[in-house]
Amino acid sequence: MRRGKHVPKLIAVVAVALTLSVTAAACGKRATSTSKEGGKTVTIGVLQGWAEDQVASELWKQVLEKKGYTVNLKPVSDAGPMFTGLAGGDIDLFLDTWLPKTHKQYVDKNPGKFEDLGIWYSNAKLTIAVPKYLKINSIEDLKGKSGQFDGKIIGIEPGAGLTKAAKEAISGYGLSDYTLQTSSTSGMLTSLKAATDAKKPIVVTLWRPHWAYAKYPVKDLADPKGLMGAAEKIHSYAAKGFSSNHADVAKWMKGFTMSDQELGTLEDLALNKHKDDPAAGVTEWIKQNPDFVNKMTS
């Protein structure tokens, strides 16, 4: 949900910024809620390419550090390893668990290993999208038109819940003449930018919230069969035992929510106006929204 002029550079910068902030974790040192370092160290897993997760995690990092915590942001490339790390205690918190559909498979794989600390965003949605200049308005309208798109739907990471949902939609709508091309979120965004700059046809898998909707002339395709799933909610998930070891943080997380406007302005500052230093954008947003920030830990 907000943008930068050079998407590949943007993703790379965010990844580098996060990597620099997790030196201990990258070296294999566990900084979990049960470590000998005490209850003031928290490791937050950050799913790369997921803008809302990157900015929300950096927001909480800065807020918790002002409360005296040591916060490590640990970049993770895909959802599978994220939930494995959370279940094993190598990650304390993950702020971007989409339910009831996108991440259900990972939650179900590890019963009893997580704590649900509540919903902070309520309008999350998996989509298949095309440029607004195309006269296609529904996923079922894609049938028989694969030639316009070189037979490809451009997707993201193979292990993403969005990829699983898109495969179900392709099958359910009889789009056997399309191939779901998976690679990475940054790769999909690069393709989307190139196609819309040239006003060419493209079909991509996307999700809300995302800054791409503001940056590019893109629209969601209607999903009359509901195969991409209804609007979802974003939960904060913690490793089992987190509430006992970090009672204050757990309480604060349970009261945390963001509106589209709040999340949108945060993404705009971090990933567009401060694309070379996203953390600085989050710092600026904190200064502009003192009442919101104070409520985060009240």
RAKA-V979786 format. One record per residue. N is the residue number from 1. RES is the residue in one letter. SS is DSSP state (a for helix, b for strand, c for the rest). Layout:
BEGIN
N;RES;SS, N;RES;SS
END
This chain:
BEGIN
1;M;c, 2;R;c, 3;R;c, 4;G;c, 5;K;c, 6;H;c, 7;V;a, 8;P;a, 9;K;a, 10;L;a, 11;I;a, 12;A;a, 13;V;a, 14;V;a, 15;A;a, 16;V;a, 17;A;a, 18;L;a, 19;T;a, 20;L;a, 21;S;c, 22;V;c, 23;T;a, 24;A;a, 25;A;a, 26;A;a, 27;C;c, 28;G;c, 29;K;c, 30;R;c, 31;A;c, 32;T;c, 33;S;c, 34;T;c, 35;S;c, 36;K;c, 37;E;c, 38;G;c, 39;G;c, 40;K;c, 41;T;b, 42;V;b, 43;T;b, 44;I;b, 45;G;b, 46;V;b, 47;L;b, 48;Q;c, 49;G;c, 50;W;c, 51;A;a, 52;E;a, 53;D;a, 54;Q;a, 55;V;a, 56;A;a, 57;S;a, 58;E;a, 59;L;a, 60;W;a, 61;K;a, 62;Q;a, 63;V;a, 64;L;a, 65;E;a, 66;K;a, 67;K;c, 68;G;c, 69;Y;c, 70;T;b, 71;V;b, 72;N;b, 73;L;b, 74;K;b, 75;P;b, 76;V;b, 77;S;c, 78;D;c, 79;A;a, 80;G;a, 81;P;a, 82;M;a, 83;F;a, 84;T;a, 85;G;a, 86;L;a, 87;A;a, 88;G;a, 89;G;c, 90;D;c, 91;I;c, 92;D;c, 93;L;b, 94;F;b, 95;L;b, 96;D;b, 97;T;b, 98;W;b, 99;L;b, 100;P;c, 101;K;c, 102;T;c, 103;H;c, 104;K;a, 105;Q;a, 106;Y;a, 107;V;a, 108;D;a, 109;K;a, 110;N;c, 111;P;c, 112;G;c, 113;K;c, 114;F;b, 115;E;b, 116;D;b, 117;L;b, 118;G;b, 119;I;b, 120;W;b, 121;Y;b, 122;S;b, 123;N;b, 124;A;b, 125;K;b, 126;L;b, 127;T;b, 128;I;b, 129;A;b, 130;V;b, 131;P;b, 132;K;c, 133;Y;c, 134;L;c, 135;K;c, 136;I;c, 137;N;c, 138;S;b, 139;I;a, 140;E;a, 141;D;a, 142;L;a, 143;K;c, 144;G;c, 145;K;c, 146;S;a, 147;G;a, 148;Q;a, 149;F;a, 150;D;c, 151;G;c, 152;K;b, 153;I;b, 154;I;b, 155;G;c, 156;I;c, 157;E;c, 158;P;c, 159;G;c, 160;A;c, 161;G;a, 162;L;a, 163;T;a, 164;K;a, 165;A;a, 166;A;a, 167;K;a, 168;E;a, 169;A;a, 170;I;a, 171;S;a, 172;G;a, 173;Y;c, 174;G;c, 175;L;c, 176;S;c, 177;D;c, 178;Y;c, 179;T;b, 180;L;b, 181;Q;b, 182;T;c, 183;S;c, 184;S;c, 185;T;a, 186;S;a, 187;G;a, 188;M;a, 189;L;a, 190;T;a, 191;S;a, 192;L;a, 193;K;a, 194;A;a, 195;A;a, 196;T;a, 197;D;a, 198;A;c, 199;K;c, 200;K;c, 201;P;c, 202;I;c, 203;V;b, 204;V;b, 205;T;b, 206;L;b, 207;W;b, 208;R;b, 209;P;c, 210;H;c, 211;W;c, 212;A;a, 213;Y;a, 214;A;a, 215;K;a, 216;Y;c, 217;P;c, 218;V;b, 219;K;b, 220;D;b, 221;L;c, 222;A;b, 223;D;c, 224;P;c, 225;K;c, 226;G;c, 227;L;c, 228;M;c, 229;G;c, 230;A;c, 231;A;c, 232;E;b, 233;K;b, 234;I;b, 235;H;b, 236;S;b, 237;Y;b, 238;A;b, 239;A;b, 240;K;c, 241;G;c, 242;F;a, 243;S;a, 244;S;a, 245;N;a, 246;H;c, 247;A;a, 248;D;a, 249;V;a, 250;A;a, 251;K;a, 252;W;a, 253;M;a, 254;K;a, 255;G;c, 256;F;c, 257;T;c, 258;M;c, 259;S;c, 260;D;a, 261;Q;a, 262;E;a, 263;L;a, 264;G;a, 265;T;a, 266;L;a, 267;E;a, 268;D;a, 269;L;a, 270;A;a, 271;L;a, 272;N;a, 273;K;a, 274;H;c, 275;K;c, 276;D;c, 277;D;c, 278;P;a, 279;A;a, 280;A;a, 281;G;a, 282;V;a, 283;T;a, 284;E;a, 285;W;a, 286;I;a, 287;K;a, 288;Q;a, 289;N;c, 290;P;a, 291;D;a, 292;F;a, 293;V;a, 294;N;a, 295;K;a, 296;M;a, 297;T;c, 298;S;c
END
